[in-house]
Amino acid sequence: MAEGNSFLDKVVRPVVAEFIGTTLFVFTVCLFPAKNTNLSGLLQGFAYVSLIAGLGKFSGGHFNPAITAAVTLCGGVPILVAVCYILAQMLGGLIGASLVFV
């Protein structure tokens, strides 16, 4: 495998997956807050499970800085990759919440 593909597979794709997953999850949570309907919690759970099923193979499906920190402390993700994940998650969260107000 070429060196470029290795970097792409180990860093770029997982970071993009974390960004997209966090953006979509935060958008779903902000669009249907818990006080809106009786089924909003179920909707949010299905959204999270769907995102993990679709994007989890790339990054593990953390979509949350606290989960990334815990997995990093357990040795599952290198620290530099975890920092990239957390930055992507924070940016994804900001964009996901901002999309609700567009």
RAFENRA-V167818 format. One record per run of one state. SS is the DSSP state (a for helix, b for strand, c for the rest). FROM is the first residue (numbers start at 1). LEN is the number of residues. Records with the same first field share a line. If there is no record, write none. Layout:
SS=FROM-LEN  FROM-LEN
//
This chain:
c=1-2  32-8  60-5  74-5  101-2
a=3-29  40-20  65-9  79-22
//
